[in-house]
Structures are given as C-alpha cells and as structure tokens.
C-alpha cells in the first residue's frame, strides 16, 4: 500500500490559505475605495480640519 504524501496536502492547504487571504485583502481595498468616495467621509475630514 502506498503511503500518503503529507507534504503535498500541506502545500495545497497553504496555497488555499494564501489565495483566500489575497481575495480578502482585495475586497477590503475595493471597499475602502468606496468609503473614501462617499460624502460622509468628506464631511468628517472637513470637520476635523476646522477645529484648531
């Protein structure tokens, strides 16, 4: 009987983790861009600059 190749399984899981992490990072970046374009974000930045 052939023995299992644990290093292959470990590498496969690691690649899945990295891919999932990258996708999550990309979603955060896209969401962050949307938040900066909203008028609420502009109001907050203006109010902080007016206070001496």
N, C-alpha and C positions, 0 to 999 in steps of 0.2 A: 504494500500500500504506500502511496506517495505521501510525503509529509507536507503539511500546509506551508505556504510561503507567507509568513507573517510580515516580512519587510514590505512586500508588495501591498498587502492590505493596509499597513500603517501609512505608506506613501499615498495611497488612494484616499484615505481619510484626511490626511494632511492637505492634499490638493483641494478636496471638497471644502475644508475649513477656510482655506485661503480664498477660494472663489466666493464663498458666502460672505466673507469679511469685505472683499473688494466690492461686491454688489451693495452691501450695506453702506459702505463709505460713499459710493457713487450716489445712492439715494439720498444720503444726508447732504451731499454737496448740491444736488438738484433742489432739494427742499430749502436749503439755506439761501440759494439764489432767489427763490420765490419770495422768501420772507423779507429780503432786503428791498425788493421792488414794491412792497405793499406801502400804502400811505401811512399806516400806523407806525411803521419803522421810521419813516421820515419825521413824523411828529415827535417821536421820542428823542431822536438825535437833535432836533431843533431846541427842544425844551432843556436839554442838558447844556447846550451851548449858551443859552440866555442867562442862566444862573451864574453870577460872578463868584 
